[in-house]
Amino acid sequence: MRTLIFICSLIIITGCISQPPKDLNETNTISALKYSLIPIDTVKIPIDTLTSNFNRFTQYKELNGQKLFAIYNSKAHKIQAYNIESRESYLNINLNKEGPEEIPHLLGFHIHSFDSIFLFSFNENKILLIDSGGVMIDSYYLNETLEKENNQFEMDMEFFFEVSYLSKNHLLTIWVAPLISRATIEYFQYPLAVDYNIKTKKVEHNYGLYPENYRDNGIYYLLNSLGRINTTAYDIHYFNCSHFLYLYDNTTKELVRKVYAKSQYLPDEIEPIMYPDDEKPILQEQANYHTTLGRYNKLHFDNENNLFYRFVNLPQELRASDGLLNGKIDNKFSVMILNADFGISGEVELPAKTFWDRTSFVSEGLLWININHPKNPLNDENYYQFIVYQPALL
């Protein structure tokens, strides 16, 4: 567990936390229009020897007419961005490794503009604001803004949580997690997302609860990360082991709608790894659970076609009698296609041993998915490689 800790009283700062209704209406809404995905291009972007083609934190951003794919290069400790049209390096921000403006190893980053790049640090829940030249503009410590009570929290980041910054209100939205055992009922009772005002340096909202199947009985999924995307209509939360999408009002942060959107490849209920009073599984059992568990992954919105793409990791079997992780590397997955009102318009199963689906984005109505899977014979450490898909009306 990382040591970046802040202490807060959620009761005082929230004001919009309410227990959501039970997860009923467990039926998919089916769209009359049906879509599939058609591959139309393969793109290779050259990288240097200090850059890995596997990166935990990436971002697609359009700035000043440039379509940029950005990464945090932890080995070189810098932010890099590539123009996906020219296939060339466009931006390199070297981060200070020492001195009074030292920037520690990053937990994540968010490019809002060339003059506003947010860095999330492993140290003391610290957020740094820099420009594209790497010059420090400001810094923020979330532990200074929250009430000091008995609950300890940390900033957290995952590749499927979309950080956002609303400049007109100065609000930066990030994910937080309590520093208590995830195998307890208590863990799942706390709000997950924070709207932080960088002007007043105060939290304005702490909102969003786990689904009912997480909160009841303290069941432990080992996959407790909050996923989030932000659209003009909703602030959408989603989870690995829930079929539901949770739609929050962008202004009030009140839960206004829940949508059931179940993959055809997942069971009605995704079983947890343990229940209350169970002994904690050994590491091998935990690893096997990750391998065999079917779950939801990233969610993208295609505003050109008014479609959502929900990535699904398909259940896999361990192929070795000794329980080794031979199945994990196959990365079998599908992409659900939902219309603007979340009706299911299709689900496309993609080839195994091909994609590194953690690295994906939507640009101008096209879905880009990385194909640098370790078992893909086309994987080349000298390139970022993508297959570009176009949604096709059937």
Contacts in CASP RR format, 6 or more apart in sequence:
PFRMAT RR
TARGET T0000
AUTHOR 0000-0000-0000
METHOD contacts of the structure
MODEL  1
MRTLIFICSLIIITGCISQPPKDLNETNTISALKYSLIPIDTVKIPIDTL
TSNFNRFTQYKELNGQKLFAIYNSKAHKIQAYNIESRESYLNINLNKEGP
EEIPHLLGFHIHSFDSIFLFSFNENKILLIDSGGVMIDSYYLNETLEKEN
NQFEMDMEFFFEVSYLSKNHLLTIWVAPLISRATIEYFQYPLAVDYNIKT
KKVEHNYGLYPENYRDNGIYYLLNSLGRINTTAYDIHYFNCSHFLYLYDN
TTKELVRKVYAKSQYLPDEIEPIMYPDDEKPILQEQANYHTTLGRYNKLH
FDNENNLFYRFVNLPQELRASDGLLNGKIDNKFSVMILNADFGISGEVEL
PAKTFWDRTSFVSEGLLWININHPKNPLNDENYYQFIVYQPALL
1 154 0 8 1.000
1 179 0 8 1.000
2 107 0 8 1.000
2 122 0 8 1.000
2 154 0 8 1.000
3 122 0 8 1.000
3 123 0 8 1.000
4 107 0 8 1.000
4 121 0 8 1.000
4 122 0 8 1.000
4 123 0 8 1.000
4 124 0 8 1.000
4 125 0 8 1.000
4 126 0 8 1.000
4 154 0 8 1.000
4 155 0 8 1.000
5 124 0 8 1.000
5 125 0 8 1.000
5 143 0 8 1.000
5 152 0 8 1.000
5 153 0 8 1.000
5 154 0 8 1.000
5 179 0 8 1.000
6 125 0 8 1.000
6 141 0 8 1.000
6 142 0 8 1.000
6 143 0 8 1.000
6 146 0 8 1.000
6 152 0 8 1.000
6 153 0 8 1.000
6 154 0 8 1.000
6 155 0 8 1.000
7 143 0 8 1.000
7 146 0 8 1.000
7 147 0 8 1.000
7 148 0 8 1.000
7 149 0 8 1.000
7 150 0 8 1.000
7 151 0 8 1.000
7 152 0 8 1.000
7 153 0 8 1.000
8 146 0 8 1.000
8 147 0 8 1.000
8 148 0 8 1.000
8 149 0 8 1.000
8 151 0 8 1.000
8 153 0 8 1.000
8 203 0 8 1.000
8 206 0 8 1.000
9 146 0 8 1.000
9 147 0 8 1.000
9 148 0 8 1.000
9 149 0 8 1.000
9 151 0 8 1.000
10 17 0 8 1.000
10 151 0 8 1.000
10 190 0 8 1.000
10 191 0 8 1.000
10 206 0 8 1.000
12 147 0 8 1.000
13 146 0 8 1.000
13 147 0 8 1.000
13 203 0 8 1.000
13 206 0 8 1.000
14 191 0 8 1.000
14 205 0 8 1.000
14 206 0 8 1.000
14 207 0 8 1.000
16 205 0 8 1.000
16 207 0 8 1.000
16 252 0 8 1.000
16 253 0 8 1.000
16 254 0 8 1.000
17 191 0 8 1.000
17 206 0 8 1.000
17 207 0 8 1.000
17 208 0 8 1.000
17 209 0 8 1.000
18 254 0 8 1.000
18 255 0 8 1.000
19 209 0 8 1.000
20 209 0 8 1.000
20 212 0 8 1.000
20 246 0 8 1.000
20 255 0 8 1.000
20 258 0 8 1.000
21 258 0 8 1.000
22 212 0 8 1.000
23 211 0 8 1.000
23 212 0 8 1.000
23 213 0 8 1.000
23 242 0 8 1.000
23 244 0 8 1.000
23 258 0 8 1.000
23 260 0 8 1.000
25 258 0 8 1.000
25 260 0 8 1.000
26 243 0 8 1.000
26 260 0 8 1.000
26 262 0 8 1.000
26 268 0 8 1.000
27 260 0 8 1.000
28 260 0 8 1.000
28 261 0 8 1.000
28 262 0 8 1.000
28 343 0 8 1.000
28 344 0 8 1.000
29 259 0 8 1.000
29 260 0 8 1.000
29 261 0 8 1.000
29 341 0 8 1.000
29 342 0 8 1.000
29 343 0 8 1.000
29 344 0 8 1.000
30 343 0 8 1.000
30 344 0 8 1.000
31 338 0 8 1.000
31 339 0 8 1.000
31 343 0 8 1.000
31 344 0 8 1.000
31 345 0 8 1.000
31 346 0 8 1.000
33 339 0 8 1.000
33 345 0 8 1.000
33 393 0 8 1.000
34 345 0 8 1.000
34 346 0 8 1.000
34 393 0 8 1.000
34 394 0 8 1.000
35 307 0 8 1.000
35 337 0 8 1.000
35 345 0 8 1.000
35 346 0 8 1.000
35 391 0 8 1.000
35 392 0 8 1.000
35 393 0 8 1.000
35 394 0 8 1.000
36 337 0 8 1.000
36 346 0 8 1.000
36 348 0 8 1.000
36 391 0 8 1.000
36 392 0 8 1.000
36 394 0 8 1.000
37 335 0 8 1.000
37 337 0 8 1.000
37 348 0 8 1.000
37 367 0 8 1.000
37 389 0 8 1.000
37 390 0 8 1.000
37 391 0 8 1.000
37 392 0 8 1.000
38 389 0 8 1.000
38 390 0 8 1.000
38 391 0 8 1.000
38 392 0 8 1.000
39 387 0 8 1.000
39 388 0 8 1.000
39 389 0 8 1.000
40 366 0 8 1.000
40 388 0 8 1.000
40 389 0 8 1.000
40 390 0 8 1.000
41 387 0 8 1.000
41 388 0 8 1.000
42 371 0 8 1.000
42 385 0 8 1.000
42 386 0 8 1.000
42 387 0 8 1.000
42 388 0 8 1.000
43 84 0 8 1.000
43 87 0 8 1.000
43 368 0 8 1.000
43 385 0 8 1.000
43 386 0 8 1.000
43 388 0 8 1.000
44 87 0 8 1.000
44 380 0 8 1.000
44 383 0 8 1.000
44 384 0 8 1.000
44 385 0 8 1.000
45 69 0 8 1.000
45 82 0 8 1.000
45 84 0 8 1.000
45 87 0 8 1.000
45 383 0 8 1.000
45 384 0 8 1.000
45 385 0 8 1.000
45 386 0 8 1.000
46 87 0 8 1.000
46 88 0 8 1.000
46 382 0 8 1.000
46 383 0 8 1.000
47 53 0 8 1.000
47 382 0 8 1.000
47 383 0 8 1.000
47 384 0 8 1.000
50 73 0 8 1.000
50 75 0 8 1.000
50 76 0 8 1.000
51 71 0 8 1.000
51 73 0 8 1.000
51 75 0 8 1.000
51 76 0 8 1.000
51 80 0 8 1.000
52 73 0 8 1.000
52 75 0 8 1.000
52 381 0 8 1.000
53 370 0 8 1.000
53 372 0 8 1.000
53 379 0 8 1.000
53 380 0 8 1.000
53 381 0 8 1.000
53 383 0 8 1.000
53 384 0 8 1.000
53 385 0 8 1.000
54 356 0 8 1.000
54 372 0 8 1.000
55 71 0 8 1.000
55 72 0 8 1.000
55 73 0 8 1.000
55 74 0 8 1.000
55 359 0 8 1.000
56 72 0 8 1.000
56 74 0 8 1.000
56 159 0 8 1.000
56 358 0 8 1.000
57 71 0 8 1.000
57 72 0 8 1.000
57 106 0 8 1.000
57 108 0 8 1.000
57 109 0 8 1.000
57 157 0 8 1.000
57 159 0 8 1.000
58 69 0 8 1.000
58 70 0 8 1.000
58 71 0 8 1.000
58 72 0 8 1.000
58 159 0 8 1.000
58 359 0 8 1.000
58 361 0 8 1.000
59 69 0 8 1.000
59 70 0 8 1.000
59 71 0 8 1.000
59 109 0 8 1.000
59 110 0 8 1.000
59 111 0 8 1.000
60 67 0 8 1.000
60 68 0 8 1.000
60 69 0 8 1.000
60 70 0 8 1.000
60 361 0 8 1.000
60 362 0 8 1.000
60 363 0 8 1.000
60 368 0 8 1.000
61 68 0 8 1.000
61 70 0 8 1.000
61 81 0 8 1.000
61 111 0 8 1.000
62 68 0 8 1.000
62 363 0 8 1.000
63 111 0 8 1.000
63 113 0 8 1.000
63 114 0 8 1.000
64 114 0 8 1.000
66 83 0 8 1.000
66 90 0 8 1.000
67 83 0 8 1.000
67 84 0 8 1.000
67 85 0 8 1.000
67 363 0 8 1.000
67 364 0 8 1.000
68 81 0 8 1.000
68 82 0 8 1.000
68 83 0 8 1.000
68 84 0 8 1.000
68 90 0 8 1.000
68 91 0 8 1.000
68 111 0 8 1.000
69 81 0 8 1.000
69 82 0 8 1.000
69 84 0 8 1.000
69 361 0 8 1.000
69 384 0 8 1.000
70 79 0 8 1.000
70 80 0 8 1.000
70 81 0 8 1.000
70 82 0 8 1.000
70 91 0 8 1.000
70 109 0 8 1.000
70 111 0 8 1.000
71 79 0 8 1.000
71 80 0 8 1.000
71 81 0 8 1.000
72 78 0 8 1.000
72 79 0 8 1.000
72 106 0 8 1.000
72 108 0 8 1.000
72 109 0 8 1.000
73 79 0 8 1.000
73 80 0 8 1.000
74 105 0 8 1.000
74 106 0 8 1.000
76 94 0 8 1.000
77 94 0 8 1.000
77 95 0 8 1.000
77 97 0 8 1.000
77 103 0 8 1.000
77 105 0 8 1.000
78 92 0 8 1.000
78 93 0 8 1.000
78 94 0 8 1.000
78 95 0 8 1.000
79 91 0 8 1.000
79 92 0 8 1.000
79 93 0 8 1.000
79 95 0 8 1.000
79 109 0 8 1.000
79 111 0 8 1.000
79 117 0 8 1.000
80 89 0 8 1.000
80 91 0 8 1.000
80 92 0 8 1.000
80 93 0 8 1.000
81 89 0 8 1.000
81 90 0 8 1.000
81 91 0 8 1.000
81 92 0 8 1.000
81 111 0 8 1.000
82 88 0 8 1.000
82 89 0 8 1.000
82 90 0 8 1.000
82 384 0 8 1.000
83 89 0 8 1.000
83 90 0 8 1.000
84 363 0 8 1.000
84 368 0 8 1.000
91 132 0 8 1.000
93 117 0 8 1.000
93 130 0 8 1.000
93 132 0 8 1.000
93 133 0 8 1.000
93 134 0 8 1.000
94 134 0 8 1.000
95 103 0 8 1.000
95 106 0 8 1.000
95 119 0 8 1.000
95 130 0 8 1.000
95 134 0 8 1.000
96 102 0 8 1.000
96 103 0 8 1.000
96 134 0 8 1.000
97 103 0 8 1.000
101 136 0 8 1.000
103 119 0 8 1.000
103 121 0 8 1.000
103 128 0 8 1.000
103 130 0 8 1.000
104 121 0 8 1.000
104 122 0 8 1.000
104 123 0 8 1.000
104 126 0 8 1.000
105 121 0 8 1.000
105 122 0 8 1.000
106 119 0 8 1.000
106 120 0 8 1.000
106 121 0 8 1.000
106 122 0 8 1.000
107 120 0 8 1.000
107 121 0 8 1.000
107 122 0 8 1.000
107 155 0 8 1.000
107 156 0 8 1.000
107 157 0 8 1.000
108 119 0 8 1.000
108 120 0 8 1.000
108 157 0 8 1.000
108 163 0 8 1.000
109 117 0 8 1.000
109 118 0 8 1.000
109 119 0 8 1.000
109 120 0 8 1.000
110 117 0 8 1.000
110 118 0 8 1.000
110 120 0 8 1.000
110 163 0 8 1.000
110 164 0 8 1.000
110 165 0 8 1.000
110 172 0 8 1.000
111 117 0 8 1.000
111 118 0 8 1.000
112 118 0 8 1.000
112 165 0 8 1.000
112 167 0 8 1.000
114 131 0 8 1.000
114 132 0 8 1.000
115 131 0 8 1.000
115 132 0 8 1.000
115 137 0 8 1.000
116 129 0 8 1.000
116 131 0 8 1.000
116 137 0 8 1.000
116 165 0 8 1.000
116 167 0 8 1.000
117 129 0 8 1.000
117 130 0 8 1.000
117 131 0 8 1.000
117 132 0 8 1.000
117 134 0 8 1.000
118 127 0 8 1.000
118 128 0 8 1.000
118 129 0 8 1.000
118 163 0 8 1.000
118 165 0 8 1.000
118 172 0 8 1.000
119 127 0 8 1.000
119 128 0 8 1.000
119 129 0 8 1.000
119 130 0 8 1.000
120 126 0 8 1.000
120 127 0 8 1.000
120 155 0 8 1.000
120 157 0 8 1.000
120 163 0 8 1.000
120 174 0 8 1.000
121 127 0 8 1.000
121 128 0 8 1.000
124 141 0 8 1.000
124 143 0 8 1.000
125 141 0 8 1.000
125 142 0 8 1.000
125 143 0 8 1.000
125 154 0 8 1.000
125 155 0 8 1.000
126 139 0 8 1.000
126 140 0 8 1.000
126 141 0 8 1.000
127 139 0 8 1.000
127 140 0 8 1.000
127 141 0 8 1.000
127 142 0 8 1.000
127 155 0 8 1.000
127 172 0 8 1.000
127 174 0 8 1.000
127 196 0 8 1.000
128 136 0 8 1.000
128 138 0 8 1.000
128 139 0 8 1.000
128 140 0 8 1.000
129 136 0 8 1.000
129 137 0 8 1.000
129 138 0 8 1.000
129 139 0 8 1.000
129 140 0 8 1.000
129 198 0 8 1.000
130 136 0 8 1.000
130 137 0 8 1.000
131 137 0 8 1.000
138 198 0 8 1.000
140 196 0 8 1.000
140 198 0 8 1.000
140 201 0 8 1.000
142 155 0 8 1.000
142 194 0 8 1.000
142 196 0 8 1.000
142 203 0 8 1.000
144 201 0 8 1.000
145 196 0 8 1.000
145 201 0 8 1.000
145 202 0 8 1.000
145 203 0 8 1.000
146 203 0 8 1.000
151 178 0 8 1.000
151 180 0 8 1.000
151 190 0 8 1.000
152 178 0 8 1.000
152 179 0 8 1.000
152 180 0 8 1.000
153 176 0 8 1.000
153 177 0 8 1.000
153 178 0 8 1.000
153 179 0 8 1.000
153 190 0 8 1.000
154 176 0 8 1.000
154 177 0 8 1.000
154 179 0 8 1.000
155 174 0 8 1.000
155 175 0 8 1.000
155 176 0 8 1.000
156 175 0 8 1.000
156 176 0 8 1.000
156 177 0 8 1.000
156 225 0 8 1.000
157 163 0 8 1.000
157 174 0 8 1.000
157 175 0 8 1.000
158 175 0 8 1.000
158 225 0 8 1.000
158 226 0 8 1.000
158 227 0 8 1.000
159 298 0 8 1.000
159 358 0 8 1.000
159 359 0 8 1.000
160 225 0 8 1.000
160 227 0 8 1.000
160 228 0 8 1.000
160 297 0 8 1.000
160 298 0 8 1.000
160 299 0 8 1.000
160 358 0 8 1.000
161 175 0 8 1.000
161 225 0 8 1.000
161 226 0 8 1.000
161 227 0 8 1.000
161 228 0 8 1.000
162 227 0 8 1.000
162 228 0 8 1.000
162 229 0 8 1.000
162 230 0 8 1.000
163 172 0 8 1.000
163 173 0 8 1.000
163 174 0 8 1.000
164 172 0 8 1.000
164 173 0 8 1.000
164 230 0 8 1.000
165 171 0 8 1.000
165 172 0 8 1.000
165 173 0 8 1.000
166 173 0 8 1.000
169 197 0 8 1.000
170 197 0 8 1.000
170 198 0 8 1.000
170 199 0 8 1.000
170 200 0 8 1.000
171 195 0 8 1.000
171 196 0 8 1.000
171 197 0 8 1.000
171 198 0 8 1.000
171 204 0 8 1.000
172 195 0 8 1.000
172 196 0 8 1.000
172 197 0 8 1.000
172 198 0 8 1.000
173 193 0 8 1.000
173 194 0 8 1.000
173 195 0 8 1.000
173 196 0 8 1.000
173 228 0 8 1.000
173 230 0 8 1.000
173 235 0 8 1.000
174 193 0 8 1.000
174 194 0 8 1.000
174 196 0 8 1.000
175 192 0 8 1.000
175 193 0 8 1.000
175 194 0 8 1.000
175 226 0 8 1.000
175 227 0 8 1.000
175 228 0 8 1.000
176 191 0 8 1.000
176 192 0 8 1.000
176 193 0 8 1.000
176 194 0 8 1.000
176 206 0 8 1.000
177 192 0 8 1.000
177 224 0 8 1.000
178 186 0 8 1.000
178 187 0 8 1.000
178 190 0 8 1.000
180 186 0 8 1.000
180 187 0 8 1.000
181 187 0 8 1.000
182 220 0 8 1.000
182 222 0 8 1.000
182 224 0 8 1.000
183 218 0 8 1.000
183 220 0 8 1.000
183 274 0 8 1.000
183 276 0 8 1.000
183 278 0 8 1.000
183 280 0 8 1.000
184 218 0 8 1.000
184 276 0 8 1.000
185 215 0 8 1.000
185 216 0 8 1.000
185 217 0 8 1.000
185 218 0 8 1.000
185 276 0 8 1.000
187 218 0 8 1.000
187 224 0 8 1.000
188 209 0 8 1.000
188 210 0 8 1.000
188 214 0 8 1.000
188 215 0 8 1.000
188 218 0 8 1.000
188 224 0 8 1.000
189 209 0 8 1.000
189 215 0 8 1.000
190 209 0 8 1.000
191 206 0 8 1.000
191 207 0 8 1.000
191 208 0 8 1.000
191 209 0 8 1.000
192 207 0 8 1.000
192 208 0 8 1.000
192 209 0 8 1.000
192 210 0 8 1.000
192 226 0 8 1.000
192 237 0 8 1.000
193 205 0 8 1.000
193 206 0 8 1.000
193 207 0 8 1.000
193 208 0 8 1.000
193 226 0 8 1.000
193 228 0 8 1.000
193 235 0 8 1.000
193 237 0 8 1.000
194 203 0 8 1.000
194 205 0 8 1.000
194 206 0 8 1.000
195 203 0 8 1.000
195 204 0 8 1.000
195 205 0 8 1.000
195 206 0 8 1.000
195 207 0 8 1.000
195 253 0 8 1.000
196 202 0 8 1.000
196 203 0 8 1.000
196 204 0 8 1.000
197 203 0 8 1.000
197 204 0 8 1.000
205 253 0 8 1.000
207 248 0 8 1.000
207 253 0 8 1.000
208 237 0 8 1.000
208 246 0 8 1.000
208 248 0 8 1.000
208 253 0 8 1.000
208 255 0 8 1.000
209 215 0 8 1.000
210 224 0 8 1.000
210 239 0 8 1.000
211 239 0 8 1.000
211 242 0 8 1.000
211 244 0 8 1.000
211 246 0 8 1.000
213 219 0 8 1.000
213 241 0 8 1.000
213 242 0 8 1.000
213 269 0 8 1.000
214 221 0 8 1.000
214 224 0 8 1.000
214 239 0 8 1.000
214 241 0 8 1.000
214 242 0 8 1.000
217 275 0 8 1.000
217 276 0 8 1.000
218 275 0 8 1.000
218 276 0 8 1.000
219 272 0 8 1.000
219 274 0 8 1.000
219 275 0 8 1.000
219 276 0 8 1.000
220 272 0 8 1.000
220 273 0 8 1.000
220 274 0 8 1.000
220 275 0 8 1.000
221 240 0 8 1.000
221 241 0 8 1.000
221 270 0 8 1.000
221 272 0 8 1.000
221 273 0 8 1.000
222 272 0 8 1.000
222 273 0 8 1.000
222 286 0 8 1.000
222 289 0 8 1.000
222 290 0 8 1.000
223 240 0 8 1.000
223 241 0 8 1.000
223 290 0 8 1.000
223 293 0 8 1.000
223 295 0 8 1.000
224 239 0 8 1.000
224 240 0 8 1.000
225 239 0 8 1.000
225 240 0 8 1.000
226 237 0 8 1.000
226 239 0 8 1.000
227 237 0 8 1.000
227 238 0 8 1.000
227 239 0 8 1.000
227 299 0 8 1.000
228 235 0 8 1.000
228 236 0 8 1.000
228 237 0 8 1.000
228 238 0 8 1.000
229 236 0 8 1.000
229 299 0 8 1.000
229 300 0 8 1.000
229 301 0 8 1.000
230 236 0 8 1.000
230 250 0 8 1.000
231 301 0 8 1.000
231 303 0 8 1.000
232 250 0 8 1.000
233 250 0 8 1.000
234 247 0 8 1.000
234 248 0 8 1.000
234 249 0 8 1.000
234 250 0 8 1.000
234 256 0 8 1.000
234 257 0 8 1.000
235 247 0 8 1.000
235 248 0 8 1.000
235 249 0 8 1.000
235 250 0 8 1.000
235 253 0 8 1.000
236 245 0 8 1.000
236 246 0 8 1.000
236 247 0 8 1.000
236 248 0 8 1.000
236 299 0 8 1.000
237 245 0 8 1.000
237 246 0 8 1.000
237 248 0 8 1.000
238 244 0 8 1.000
238 245 0 8 1.000
238 246 0 8 1.000
238 296 0 8 1.000
238 299 0 8 1.000
238 310 0 8 1.000
239 296 0 8 1.000
240 295 0 8 1.000
240 296 0 8 1.000
240 297 0 8 1.000
241 270 0 8 1.000
241 272 0 8 1.000
241 293 0 8 1.000
241 295 0 8 1.000
241 296 0 8 1.000
242 270 0 8 1.000
242 296 0 8 1.000
243 260 0 8 1.000
243 261 0 8 1.000
243 262 0 8 1.000
243 263 0 8 1.000
243 266 0 8 1.000
243 296 0 8 1.000
244 258 0 8 1.000
244 259 0 8 1.000
244 260 0 8 1.000
244 261 0 8 1.000
245 258 0 8 1.000
245 259 0 8 1.000
245 261 0 8 1.000
245 299 0 8 1.000
245 342 0 8 1.000
246 255 0 8 1.000
246 258 0 8 1.000
247 255 0 8 1.000
247 256 0 8 1.000
247 257 0 8 1.000
247 258 0 8 1.000
247 259 0 8 1.000
248 254 0 8 1.000
248 255 0 8 1.000
248 256 0 8 1.000
249 256 0 8 1.000
259 342 0 8 1.000
261 310 0 8 1.000
261 336 0 8 1.000
261 338 0 8 1.000
261 342 0 8 1.000
261 343 0 8 1.000
261 344 0 8 1.000
262 268 0 8 1.000
263 296 0 8 1.000
263 310 0 8 1.000
263 312 0 8 1.000
263 334 0 8 1.000
263 336 0 8 1.000
263 347 0 8 1.000
264 347 0 8 1.000
265 294 0 8 1.000
265 312 0 8 1.000
265 314 0 8 1.000
265 315 0 8 1.000
265 334 0 8 1.000
265 347 0 8 1.000
265 349 0 8 1.000
266 294 0 8 1.000
266 295 0 8 1.000
266 296 0 8 1.000
266 312 0 8 1.000
266 315 0 8 1.000
270 293 0 8 1.000
270 294 0 8 1.000
270 295 0 8 1.000
273 281 0 8 1.000
273 285 0 8 1.000
273 286 0 8 1.000
273 289 0 8 1.000
274 280 0 8 1.000
274 281 0 8 1.000
281 289 0 8 1.000
284 323 0 8 1.000
287 325 0 8 1.000
287 328 0 8 1.000
288 318 0 8 1.000
288 323 0 8 1.000
288 325 0 8 1.000
290 328 0 8 1.000
291 316 0 8 1.000
291 318 0 8 1.000
291 325 0 8 1.000
291 327 0 8 1.000
291 328 0 8 1.000
292 315 0 8 1.000
292 316 0 8 1.000
292 317 0 8 1.000
292 318 0 8 1.000
293 313 0 8 1.000
293 315 0 8 1.000
294 312 0 8 1.000
294 313 0 8 1.000
294 314 0 8 1.000
294 315 0 8 1.000
294 316 0 8 1.000
295 312 0 8 1.000
295 313 0 8 1.000
296 310 0 8 1.000
296 311 0 8 1.000
296 312 0 8 1.000
296 313 0 8 1.000
297 311 0 8 1.000
297 312 0 8 1.000
297 313 0 8 1.000
297 333 0 8 1.000
297 357 0 8 1.000
297 358 0 8 1.000
298 309 0 8 1.000
298 310 0 8 1.000
298 311 0 8 1.000
298 357 0 8 1.000
298 358 0 8 1.000
298 360 0 8 1.000
299 308 0 8 1.000
299 309 0 8 1.000
299 310 0 8 1.000
299 311 0 8 1.000
300 308 0 8 1.000
300 309 0 8 1.000
300 311 0 8 1.000
300 360 0 8 1.000
300 361 0 8 1.000
300 362 0 8 1.000
300 367 0 8 1.000
301 307 0 8 1.000
301 308 0 8 1.000
301 309 0 8 1.000
301 362 0 8 1.000
302 308 0 8 1.000
302 309 0 8 1.000
302 362 0 8 1.000
302 365 0 8 1.000
302 367 0 8 1.000
302 391 0 8 1.000
303 365 0 8 1.000
304 364 0 8 1.000
304 365 0 8 1.000
305 365 0 8 1.000
305 391 0 8 1.000
306 339 0 8 1.000
306 340 0 8 1.000
307 337 0 8 1.000
307 338 0 8 1.000
307 339 0 8 1.000
307 340 0 8 1.000
307 345 0 8 1.000
307 391 0 8 1.000
308 336 0 8 1.000
308 337 0 8 1.000
308 338 0 8 1.000
308 339 0 8 1.000
308 340 0 8 1.000
308 342 0 8 1.000
309 335 0 8 1.000
309 336 0 8 1.000
309 337 0 8 1.000
309 338 0 8 1.000
309 362 0 8 1.000
309 367 0 8 1.000
310 335 0 8 1.000
310 336 0 8 1.000
310 338 0 8 1.000
311 333 0 8 1.000
311 334 0 8 1.000
311 335 0 8 1.000
311 336 0 8 1.000
311 357 0 8 1.000
311 360 0 8 1.000
312 333 0 8 1.000
312 334 0 8 1.000
312 335 0 8 1.000
312 336 0 8 1.000
312 347 0 8 1.000
313 331 0 8 1.000
313 332 0 8 1.000
313 333 0 8 1.000
314 332 0 8 1.000
314 333 0 8 1.000
314 334 0 8 1.000
314 349 0 8 1.000
316 327 0 8 1.000
316 328 0 8 1.000
316 330 0 8 1.000
316 332 0 8 1.000
317 327 0 8 1.000
318 324 0 8 1.000
318 325 0 8 1.000
318 326 0 8 1.000
318 327 0 8 1.000
319 326 0 8 1.000
319 327 0 8 1.000
320 326 0 8 1.000
329 353 0 8 1.000
329 373 0 8 1.000
329 374 0 8 1.000
329 375 0 8 1.000
330 352 0 8 1.000
330 353 0 8 1.000
330 375 0 8 1.000
331 352 0 8 1.000
331 353 0 8 1.000
331 354 0 8 1.000
331 355 0 8 1.000
331 356 0 8 1.000
331 357 0 8 1.000
331 373 0 8 1.000
332 349 0 8 1.000
332 352 0 8 1.000
333 349 0 8 1.000
333 350 0 8 1.000
333 355 0 8 1.000
333 357 0 8 1.000
334 347 0 8 1.000
334 348 0 8 1.000
334 349 0 8 1.000
334 350 0 8 1.000
335 347 0 8 1.000
335 348 0 8 1.000
335 350 0 8 1.000
335 367 0 8 1.000
336 344 0 8 1.000
336 346 0 8 1.000
336 347 0 8 1.000
337 344 0 8 1.000
337 345 0 8 1.000
337 346 0 8 1.000
337 347 0 8 1.000
337 348 0 8 1.000
337 391 0 8 1.000
338 344 0 8 1.000
338 345 0 8 1.000
339 345 0 8 1.000
350 369 0 8 1.000
353 373 0 8 1.000
353 375 0 8 1.000
353 376 0 8 1.000
354 371 0 8 1.000
354 373 0 8 1.000
354 376 0 8 1.000
355 369 0 8 1.000
355 370 0 8 1.000
355 371 0 8 1.000
355 373 0 8 1.000
355 376 0 8 1.000
355 387 0 8 1.000
356 370 0 8 1.000
356 371 0 8 1.000
356 372 0 8 1.000
356 373 0 8 1.000
357 369 0 8 1.000
357 370 0 8 1.000
358 370 0 8 1.000
359 369 0 8 1.000
359 370 0 8 1.000
359 372 0 8 1.000
359 384 0 8 1.000
360 367 0 8 1.000
360 368 0 8 1.000
360 369 0 8 1.000
360 370 0 8 1.000
361 367 0 8 1.000
361 368 0 8 1.000
362 368 0 8 1.000
365 390 0 8 1.000
365 391 0 8 1.000
366 388 0 8 1.000
366 389 0 8 1.000
366 390 0 8 1.000
367 388 0 8 1.000
367 389 0 8 1.000
367 390 0 8 1.000
367 391 0 8 1.000
368 386 0 8 1.000
368 387 0 8 1.000
368 388 0 8 1.000
368 389 0 8 1.000
369 386 0 8 1.000
369 387 0 8 1.000
369 389 0 8 1.000
370 384 0 8 1.000
370 385 0 8 1.000
370 386 0 8 1.000
371 378 0 8 1.000
371 379 0 8 1.000
371 385 0 8 1.000
371 386 0 8 1.000
371 387 0 8 1.000
372 379 0 8 1.000
372 380 0 8 1.000
372 383 0 8 1.000
372 384 0 8 1.000
372 385 0 8 1.000
373 379 0 8 1.000
378 385 0 8 1.000
379 385 0 8 1.000
END
